[in-house]
Amino acid sequence: MLQSQLPAKAALFIDYENIYYFFRKELANSDTAADVSLDLLFELNNKLKKEMRMQSLVMKAYGDFERIEDNSQSQLYLMGIEPQFVMGTDHKNAADMRLAIDALEVFYTRQEITTFVFVAGDRDYIPLIMHLRQHDRRVLVVAFHENISGDLLEIIGKENFLEAKSLLPSEVKLKGESKGVAAPGVRQQTMMPTTPAPSASKFAKWRKLEDEDHREALSIMLEHFGSKPEVWVTPYLHKLRQSMSQLAEYERKAIITELTDSGAIRVERRQGETNEYSVILINWDHPDVVDLNPGPVV
């Protein structure tokens, strides 16, 4: 393989508190902030790897995880991202300082790393970014446009800025956007949806699920999303990552294919405001769905 065809070696540094507290403030259901934050980072990692051909040799996320009640640390670790605990204060957390120190250490000790990706938009990072650019390192910044420093954006250039919202699935709605759509990750009581179920004839030919992993994945779907007329694929995959961490990502996606082939579910595409997204429709007459669905909680 030619040198120019090799993936660029990159380091990814994440101010986790920055995105987590943005979602705590902007999501209609703030309890899903951790789920949405992790989904964003998962999609970012895929984009860097598949679209931008980068191999992230270092991935670290910084935050005062004692203040973040969700199990973010373990989920970050399962994604290959090292969580770095940083003691915060009531006025300004210390994540940016620790992040900058670690980034400089990588710069001075890992000469093979030519690209630095920062999930952060504070003005405090300007000296660090200027130093890296002066030494011929490529710098990309991922942030929310309303939160990024204008000075920082001018220094890196729009071509090196990635709007964080572009990594979110279309079904995630922030305050001030379209109303009436719940954020993903909300735990619901399992029950039949209130809207009519799809016609049974539209599902694949039914057959019983024999594999316990497939039945467990179906049970997870019913437990967390059973009250919804449509199940969003992205948050469902996130729940599978949490509950079935022993599987690789391709194995979790293969389970969705198996559930489809068995006739337990059907996957359809929907047109969002900016792009398409996938939803799952449950076959409530399928024998495994009937067996695993306890019905509404009284």
C-alpha positions in Angstrom: 0.0 0.0 0.0 1.3 3.4 -0.9 2.2 5.8 2.0 -0.5 8.3 0.8 -3.1 5.6 1.0 -2.4 4.8 4.6 -4.9 6.2 7.2 -3.7 9.4 8.9 -2.6 8.8 12.5 -4.8 10.9 14.8 -5.4 11.7 18.5 -8.9 12.5 19.8 -9.4 14.6 22.9 -12.9 15.1 24.2 -14.1 17.7 26.7 -16.9 15.4 27.8 -18.5 17.8 30.2 -18.8 20.3 27.4 -21.1 18.1 25.3 -22.9 16.4 28.3 -24.0 19.6 29.9 -25.0 21.1 26.5 -27.4 18.2 26.1 -28.6 18.5 29.8 -29.6 22.0 28.9 -30.9 21.6 25.3 -32.7 18.3 25.3 -36.4 18.2 26.1 -35.6 15.2 28.3 -32.4 16.1 30.1 -32.2 12.5 31.5 -31.0 11.3 28.1 -28.0 13.6 28.0 -25.5 10.7 28.5 -27.1 8.5 25.9 -27.1 11.2 23.3 -23.5 12.2 24.2 -22.3 8.7 23.7 -24.2 8.3 20.5 -22.5 11.5 19.2 -19.0 10.2 20.0 -19.8 6.8 18.5 -20.8 8.5 15.2 -17.8 10.8 15.3 -15.5 7.8 15.7 -17.1 6.1 12.7 -16.8 9.3 10.6 -13.2 9.7 11.4 -12.4 6.1 10.5 -14.6 5.5 7.5 -15.1 8.9 5.8 -12.0 10.8 6.8 -9.7 7.8 6.8 -8.1 8.5 10.2 -6.8 5.9 12.7 -7.2 7.3 16.2 -4.3 6.0 18.2 -5.2 8.0 21.3 -8.8 8.7 22.4 -9.4 10.4 25.8 -12.5 12.0 27.4 -12.3 14.4 30.3 -14.8 15.3 33.0 -15.8 15.2 36.6 -17.5 11.9 36.4 -18.6 12.0 40.0 -21.0 14.8 39.0 -22.2 12.8 36.0 -24.5 10.2 37.5 -24.9 8.0 34.4 -22.5 5.2 33.7 -20.6 7.2 31.1 -17.1 6.0 32.2 -17.8 2.4 31.5 -19.5 3.1 28.2 -16.7 5.3 27.0 -14.2 2.6 27.9 -16.2 0.0 25.9 -16.0 2.4 22.9 -12.2 2.5 23.2 -12.1 5.9 24.7 -10.1 6.4 28.0 -12.2 8.3 30.6 -10.0 10.8 32.5 -11.4 12.0 35.8 -10.9 15.7 36.4 -12.0 17.4 39.6 -14.4 20.2 38.7 -15.3 23.5 40.5 -18.5 25.5 40.7 -17.1 28.1 38.3 -14.9 26.4 35.7 -13.9 22.7 35.4 -10.3 21.8 35.0 -10.9 19.5 32.0 -9.5 22.0 29.5 -6.1 22.3 31.4 -5.7 18.5 31.7 -6.7 18.0 28.1 -4.2 20.6 26.9 -1.3 19.0 29.0 -2.1 15.5 27.6 -2.3 16.8 24.0 1.1 18.5 24.3 2.5 15.3 25.7 1.2 13.4 22.7 2.6 16.0 20.4 6.1 15.8 21.9 6.3 12.0 22.3 4.2 10.6 19.4 5.7 12.0 16.2 3.6 9.6 14.1 0.4 11.4 15.1 -0.2 14.2 12.5 -3.8 15.1 13.2 -5.4 16.3 16.5 -9.2 16.2 16.9 -10.7 18.2 19.7 -14.3 17.9 20.8 -14.3 21.3 22.5 -15.0 24.8 21.5 -13.7 27.0 24.3 -11.5 30.0 23.7 -9.1 28.6 26.2 -7.8 26.1 23.6 -6.6 28.7 21.2 -2.9 28.7 22.4 -2.8 24.9 22.2 -4.2 24.8 18.8 -2.0 27.6 17.5 1.0 25.7 18.8 0.0 22.5 17.1 -0.7 24.3 13.8 2.7 26.2 13.9 4.4 22.8 14.1 2.6 21.5 11.0 -0.1 19.4 12.7 -3.6 19.3 11.3 -6.2 20.3 13.8 -10.0 19.6 13.6 -12.5 20.9 16.1 -15.9 19.3 16.7 -18.3 21.6 18.6 -21.8 23.1 18.6 -21.9 26.2 16.5 -23.6 28.3 19.2 -20.9 27.3 21.8 -17.7 27.6 19.8 -15.5 30.6 20.3 -15.6 32.9 17.2 -11.9 33.5 17.6 -11.2 29.8 17.7 -13.4 29.2 14.6 -11.5 32.0 12.7 -8.1 30.4 13.6 -8.9 26.9 12.5 -11.0 27.9 9.5 -14.5 26.6 8.6 -12.9 23.7 6.6 -11.5 22.3 9.9 -14.7 22.7 11.9 -17.3 19.9 12.2 -20.8 20.9 13.6 -21.5 18.4 16.4 -25.2 18.4 15.6 -24.5 16.8 12.2 -23.5 13.7 14.0 -26.9 13.3 15.7 -29.6 11.1 14.3 -32.6 13.0 12.8 -34.9 11.9 15.6 -33.0 13.8 18.3 -34.7 17.1 18.8 -33.3 20.0 20.8 -35.2 22.8 22.5 -36.4 25.3 19.9 -36.6 22.7 17.2 -39.6 20.7 16.0 -41.8 19.8 18.9 -43.6 16.5 19.7 -40.8 14.1 19.2 -39.2 12.6 22.3 -35.5 12.2 22.7 -34.0 8.7 22.4 -33.0 6.6 25.3 -36.2 7.2 27.4 -37.1 4.1 29.4 -40.7 3.2 28.9 -43.1 0.6 30.3 -43.5 -2.2 27.9 -46.9 -2.3 26.2 -48.6 -2.4 22.9 -48.3 0.9 21.0 -51.4 3.1 20.9 -51.2 3.5 17.1 -52.2 0.6 14.8 -49.5 -2.0 14.2 -48.3 -2.6 10.6 -50.1 -5.2 8.7 -48.7 -8.7 9.5 -48.5 -9.4 5.7 -45.7 -6.9 5.4 -43.3 -8.8 7.7 -41.0 -11.6 6.5 -42.2 -15.2 6.9 -42.3 -15.9 10.6 -40.1 -18.4 12.4 -39.1 -18.8 16.0 -35.9 -17.4 17.3 -33.5 -20.2 18.4 -30.5 -18.1 19.6 -30.6 -16.7 23.1 -28.7 -13.6 22.0 -31.5 -12.9 19.5 -34.2 -13.3 22.1 -32.3 -11.2 24.6 -32.0 -8.4 22.0 -35.7 -8.6 21.2 -36.5 -8.5 24.9 -34.3 -5.3 25.3 -36.2 -3.7 22.5 -39.6 -4.5 24.1 -38.4 -3.3 27.5 -37.1 0.0 26.5 -39.1 0.9 23.3 -42.2 -1.3 23.4 -44.6 1.6 24.0 -43.4 3.3 20.8 -45.1 2.8 17.4 -41.6 3.0 15.9 -38.2 2.2 17.4 -35.3 4.4 16.4 -32.3 2.2 15.3 -29.6 4.5 16.8 -30.8 4.5 20.4 -31.7 0.8 20.2 -28.1 0.0 19.2 -26.9 2.1 22.1 -29.0 0.0 24.5 -27.5 -3.2 22.9 -24.0 -1.8 23.5 -24.9 -1.3 27.1 -26.6 -4.6 27.7 -24.7 -6.9 25.3 -21.2 -5.5 25.6 -19.7 -9.0 25.0 -20.7 -8.7 21.3 -18.8 -6.8 18.6 -20.7 -4.0 16.8 -21.1 -6.0 13.6 -22.7 -8.8 15.7 -25.2 -6.4 17.2 -26.1 -5.2 13.7 -26.4 -8.8 12.5 -28.9 -9.4 15.3 -31.2 -6.7 13.7 -30.9 -8.5 10.4 -31.8 -11.8 12.1 -34.8 -10.3 13.8 -35.9 -8.9 10.5 -35.4 -12.3 8.7 -37.4 -14.0 11.4 -40.4 -11.7 10.9 -40.2 -10.3 14.4 -39.5 -6.8 13.1 -39.2 -4.8 10.0 -36.8 -1.9 9.3 -37.9 1.1 7.2 -36.3 4.3 6.2 -37.7 7.7 7.1 -37.0 11.1 5.7 -35.7 13.6 8.4 -35.3 17.3 8.1 -31.8 16.9 6.7 -31.3 13.2 5.9 -32.8 9.8 6.2 -32.8 7.6 9.2 -34.0 4.1 10.1 -36.8 2.9 12.3 -37.9 -0.5 13.4 -41.5 -1.7 13.4 -42.4 -4.6 15.8 -44.6 -7.5 14.7 -46.8 -7.8 17.7 -48.3 -11.1 16.4 -44.9 -12.8 16.2 -44.7 -15.7 18.7 -41.4 -14.5 20.3 -42.8 -11.0 20.7 -45.9 -12.4 22.3 -43.8 -14.6 24.6 -41.3 -11.8 25.7 -43.8 -8.9 25.9 -45.3 -8.8 29.5 -47.8 -6.2 28.4 -48.7 -3.0 30.1 -47.7 -2.5 33.7 -50.8 -1.9 35.8 
